[in-house]
């Protein structure tokens, strides 16, 4: 089965996540933080298919997006011709000019599976932020989420978009391979009348975090923690971190 994030299936991701996430509310949330700290230049890591990007671009932010999937980047470019989108790895990237602010959205931090990747990501971000630049990102809160999925939980999401109906079965369960890891195994179906057709599946090991972990990661990489924000998110308990690059 092909990956959900490439070879045409990124369009399925795009369709379904527009029904899972209210991108207007997401924009208002992140924009309120950027306005508070007077930032108009932004790099979004994990920009995906550009659904959040279009709100920043429409509201005249100096916006760039970075994503690991070239197919996601290409779809973003086609949807947002005025935007700047980069194919790159958050653990090692370089901008032509540093940004006033960097946000990591969509719980993309879950794919930082080991501490080396976390430190490399924070080092890359430091290099690509201006003096006293702002860093903002969300993460899945292990202390709450693991209580919900211990032993295994099956979650179904339904979505209708552009005249097509989809649903996703996700089986979530903790594992003890390393750090606070969990398995997220998903199957995506398209529904036609009374029949369903499997169109993609995604089997991933991903990571949740505690607040204390991020406090230490930020400290060790010369960021000043400003605040944790408890933010509701579909399917997951999350926190958002707001931090500042130390001069």
C-alpha positions as CSV (number, residue, x, y, z in Angstrom):
1,X,0.0,0.0,0.0
2,X,1.3,3.4,-0.9
3,X,2.3,6.0,1.6
4,X,-0.5,8.5,2.5
5,X,1.9,11.4,2.0
6,X,3.0,10.8,-1.6
7,X,2.2,9.4,-5.0
8,X,-1.2,11.1,-5.2
9,X,-2.4,10.1,-1.8
10,X,-1.4,13.4,-0.3
11,X,-4.7,14.7,-1.9
12,X,-6.6,12.2,0.4
13,X,-4.8,13.6,3.4
14,X,-5.6,17.1,2.2
15,X,-9.3,16.3,1.8
16,X,-9.7,14.5,5.2
17,X,-7.8,16.9,7.3
18,X,-9.8,19.9,6.1
19,X,-12.8,18.2,7.9
20,X,-10.8,17.3,11.0
21,X,-9.2,20.7,11.6
22,X,-10.7,24.2,11.5
23,X,-7.8,26.0,9.9
24,X,-9.4,29.4,10.4
25,X,-9.3,28.8,14.2
26,X,-5.8,27.4,13.9
27,X,-4.7,30.6,12.1
28,X,-6.4,32.8,14.7
29,X,-4.6,30.9,17.5
30,X,-1.1,31.2,16.1
31,X,-1.7,34.7,14.8
32,X,-2.7,35.9,18.2
33,X,0.7,34.7,19.6
34,X,2.6,36.2,16.7
35,X,0.8,39.5,17.2
36,X,1.5,39.5,20.9
37,X,5.2,39.3,20.2
38,X,5.1,41.6,17.1
39,X,6.2,39.0,14.6
40,X,5.2,39.3,10.9
41,X,7.7,37.0,9.4
42,X,7.1,33.3,9.9
43,X,8.4,29.8,8.9
44,X,5.9,27.0,9.4
45,X,7.6,23.6,9.8
46,X,5.2,20.8,8.9
47,X,3.3,23.0,6.5
48,X,1.7,19.9,4.9
49,X,-0.7,20.7,2.0
50,X,-0.8,24.4,2.8
51,X,-4.2,24.7,4.4
52,X,-2.9,26.9,7.3
53,X,-0.5,28.7,5.0
54,X,-3.3,30.2,2.9
55,X,-4.6,32.1,5.9
56,X,-1.2,33.6,6.8
57,X,-0.7,34.5,3.1
58,X,-4.1,36.1,2.8
59,X,-3.5,38.2,6.0
60,X,-0.2,39.5,4.6
61,X,2.3,37.6,6.8
62,X,5.8,37.1,5.3
63,X,5.2,33.4,5.2
64,X,7.4,30.4,4.3
65,X,6.5,26.7,4.7
66,X,8.8,23.7,5.1
67,X,7.8,20.0,4.8
68,X,9.6,16.7,4.5
69,X,7.3,15.4,1.7
70,X,8.0,16.8,-1.8
71,X,4.5,15.8,-2.8
72,X,3.0,17.9,0.0
73,X,5.2,20.8,-1.0
74,X,4.1,20.6,-4.6
75,X,0.4,20.5,-3.6
76,X,0.9,23.5,-1.3
77,X,2.5,25.4,-4.2
78,X,-0.4,24.6,-6.5
79,X,-2.9,25.8,-3.9
80,X,-0.9,28.9,-2.8
81,X,1.0,30.3,-5.8
82,X,1.9,33.4,-3.7
83,X,3.5,31.3,-1.0
84,X,7.1,30.1,-0.5
85,X,7.4,26.4,0.2
86,X,10.5,24.4,0.8
87,X,11.2,20.7,0.8
88,X,13.4,20.0,3.8
89,X,14.2,18.1,7.0
90,X,13.5,20.0,10.2
91,X,16.6,18.4,11.8
92,X,18.9,20.1,9.3
93,X,17.7,23.0,7.2
94,X,19.0,26.4,6.1
95,X,17.0,29.4,5.1
96,X,18.3,32.1,2.8
97,X,17.5,34.7,5.5
98,X,16.7,34.0,9.2
99,X,13.1,34.3,10.3
100,X,11.5,36.3,13.1
101,X,9.4,33.3,14.1
102,X,9.2,29.6,13.5
103,X,6.2,27.5,14.3
104,X,5.9,23.7,14.2
105,X,2.3,22.7,13.6
106,X,0.1,19.6,13.4
107,X,2.0,17.8,16.1
108,X,5.0,17.3,13.8
109,X,7.2,17.1,16.8
110,X,5.8,13.5,17.2
111,X,8.2,12.4,14.4
112,X,11.2,13.5,16.4
113,X,11.7,9.9,17.7
114,X,15.0,10.3,19.5
115,X,16.7,13.0,21.5
116,X,19.4,13.5,18.9
117,X,16.8,14.5,16.4
118,X,15.3,16.9,18.9
119,X,18.6,18.6,19.7
120,X,19.5,18.8,16.0
121,X,16.1,20.4,15.2
122,X,16.5,23.0,17.9
123,X,20.0,23.7,16.7
124,X,18.7,24.2,13.1
125,X,15.9,26.4,14.4
126,X,18.4,28.5,16.4
127,X,20.5,29.0,13.3
128,X,17.5,30.1,11.3
129,X,15.9,32.5,13.8
130,X,16.7,36.2,14.2
131,X,18.0,37.6,17.5
132,X,15.3,36.9,20.2
133,X,13.3,35.1,17.5
134,X,10.1,33.3,18.6
135,X,9.6,29.5,18.6
136,X,6.1,28.0,18.9
137,X,5.1,24.4,18.6
138,X,2.6,21.8,19.8
139,X,3.2,18.4,21.2
140,X,1.1,15.4,22.3
141,X,0.9,15.3,26.1
142,X,2.0,11.8,27.2
143,X,0.8,12.3,30.8
144,X,-2.8,12.6,29.7
145,X,-2.9,10.8,26.3
146,X,-1.4,7.6,27.5
147,X,-4.1,7.1,30.1
148,X,-6.6,7.1,27.2
149,X,-4.8,4.7,24.9
150,X,-3.1,2.2,27.2
151,X,-4.2,-1.3,26.1
152,X,-5.2,-0.1,22.7
153,X,-8.0,2.2,21.4
154,X,-9.8,2.2,18.0
155,X,-10.9,5.6,16.8
156,X,-13.0,6.2,13.7
157,X,-13.1,9.5,11.9
158,X,-15.5,10.3,9.1
159,X,-15.1,13.0,6.5
160,X,-17.0,14.3,3.5
161,X,-15.2,16.6,1.0
162,X,-15.9,17.6,-2.6
163,X,-18.7,15.2,-2.9
164,X,-16.7,12.2,-1.7
165,X,-17.1,10.3,1.6
166,X,-14.1,8.9,3.6
167,X,-13.4,7.4,6.9
168,X,-10.3,6.4,8.8
169,X,-9.9,3.7,11.4
170,X,-7.0,4.5,13.7
171,X,-5.7,1.9,16.3
172,X,-3.5,3.6,18.9
173,X,-1.5,1.9,21.6
174,X,1.5,2.6,23.8
175,X,4.7,0.7,23.4
176,X,7.9,0.6,25.4
177,X,10.5,0.6,22.6
178,X,12.0,4.0,23.5
179,X,11.0,7.2,25.2
180,X,7.2,7.8,25.4
181,X,6.3,6.1,22.1
182,X,3.0,4.9,20.7
183,X,1.9,3.0,17.6
184,X,-0.6,4.7,15.3
185,X,-1.9,2.4,12.7
186,X,-4.5,3.8,10.3
187,X,-6.5,2.6,7.4
188,X,-8.3,5.0,5.0
189,X,-11.4,4.1,3.1
190,X,-13.5,5.8,0.4
191,X,-17.2,5.1,0.7
192,X,-19.2,4.6,-2.5
193,X,-22.9,4.0,-1.9
194,X,-22.9,1.1,0.5
195,X,-19.4,-0.1,-0.2
196,X,-16.1,0.9,1.2
197,X,-12.7,0.7,-0.5
198,X,-9.4,0.7,1.2
199,X,-7.3,3.4,-0.4
200,X,-4.3,3.9,1.9
201,X,-2.8,2.8,5.2
202,X,-0.2,4.3,7.4
203,X,1.6,2.4,10.2
204,X,3.7,4.7,12.3
205,X,5.6,4.7,15.6
206,X,5.4,8.2,16.9
207,X,6.3,10.1,20.1
208,X,4.5,11.9,22.9
209,X,6.2,14.2,25.4
210,X,5.9,15.5,28.9
211,X,6.2,19.2,29.8
212,X,9.3,18.5,31.9
213,X,11.1,17.0,28.9
214,X,10.5,20.1,26.8
215,X,11.6,22.4,29.6
216,X,15.0,20.6,29.6
217,X,15.3,20.4,25.8
218,X,14.8,24.1,25.5
219,X,17.1,25.0,28.3
220,X,19.9,22.8,26.9
221,X,19.5,24.5,23.5
222,X,19.5,28.1,24.8
223,X,15.8,28.9,24.5
224,X,13.8,30.8,27.2
225,X,10.5,29.1,27.9
226,X,7.8,31.7,28.0
227,X,4.6,29.6,28.4
228,X,2.8,26.3,27.9
229,X,-0.7,26.7,26.5
230,X,-3.2,23.9,27.0
231,X,-4.8,23.5,23.5
232,X,-7.6,21.2,22.6
233,X,-7.0,19.2,19.4
234,X,-8.9,16.5,17.6
235,X,-8.0,13.0,19.0
236,X,-5.1,14.2,21.1
237,X,-4.4,16.1,24.3
238,X,-1.8,18.7,23.4
239,X,0.2,21.6,24.7
240,X,1.7,24.5,22.8
241,X,5.1,25.8,23.7
242,X,6.0,29.5,23.3
243,X,9.8,30.1,23.7
244,X,12.3,32.8,22.7
245,X,15.8,32.4,21.4
246,X,18.2,33.6,24.0
247,X,20.5,36.4,22.8
